[in-house]
Amino acid sequence: MIIYGGFTFFVLSIIAFVFIFIASSIKIVRQYEKGLVETLGKYTGTKSSGLNVIVPIFQRMLRVDMRERVIDVPPQSVITKDNVSVVVDAIIYFQVTDPVKVDYNIENFALAALKLAQTNLRNVIGDMELDSTLTSREKINTQLREVMDEATDKWGVKVTRVEIQKIDPPRDITDAMSKQMKAEREKRANILEAEGLRQAAILKAEGAKQAVILDAEAVKEKQVLEATGQAEAIRKVAEAEKYKIEVVYNAIHEGKPTNDLIAIKYLEALGNIADGQATKVFLPLETSGVTASIAGIAELFKGSNIKEKK
């Protein structure tokens, strides 16, 4: 019984050892990890995600997280180029690109990156004045990222982003800046108000000028229309008189009047002309025939008077 019990214990021990050996040889690497295999303390290969098998006792596996991670740089006091002390807080984003370098070339990458960020943050902001520091965060981020990315390249890490969370100047500087900003806003408001008044005056003057021009054009147009109307009226009257004269002329010739009748009508016409307000009367130049007729009429009247006296 003792021998049987010892054999059973030996078999169970072997089974347990085999089970532990198999369990220790199976390694599962997650999707975001890389496995570094060491054989007797020496790096021998990199395993991808999934199920991997190693030789226990002789080999071991180190897992390296390949995801992008963040390091929070605690607030620190930095002196600018114009000797103003400001408190700066930053965040560093990085990602492992070479798991072998990050594990074997640097002992504690997070601590090293933190110290590197603090040192370079002092250097970058120390070369800038306060106003530039407050308005050039993107420039500071870019410079820090380039410096740190170059320094961490040998560690198998890439610095993807560096973000300045806040830059806090001293209280007295903040109050002075607030007053300056208020004065600048009031200045811009006054300038805008003056510009508005100036523009309003210009528009008002332009409106008055345009009104005068339009009035002058209206008067000119009125005079042109009146002159055109008068000319048209004169033309119509002239056409009517011409037509009237033609009618009278035709009527006279159709009636075959004598020179004596024409002379009498001529004298009547002269009387009508003389009744006007004109101080001078112009007679036609071709009046020899009419004058002869008038002389004949005069002789006729003289003969009639002589007969009456007798």
Buried (B, 14 or more C-beta within 10 A) or exposed (E): EEEEEEEEEEEEEEEEEEEEEEEBBEBEBEEEBBBBBBEEEEEEBBBEBEEBEBEBEEBBBBBBBBEEBEBEBEEBEBEBEEEBEBEBBBBBBBEBBBBBBBBBEBEEBEEBBBEBBBEBBBEBBEEBBBEBBBEBBEEBBBBBBEBBBEBBBEBBBBBBBBBBEEBBBEEEBEEEBEEEEEEEEEEEEEEEEEEEEEEEEEEEEEEEEEEEEEEEEEEEEEEEEEEEEEEEEEEEEEEEEEEEEEEEEEEEEEEEBEBEBBBBBBEEEEEEEEEEEEEEEEEEEEEEEBEEBBEBBEEEEEEEEEEEEE
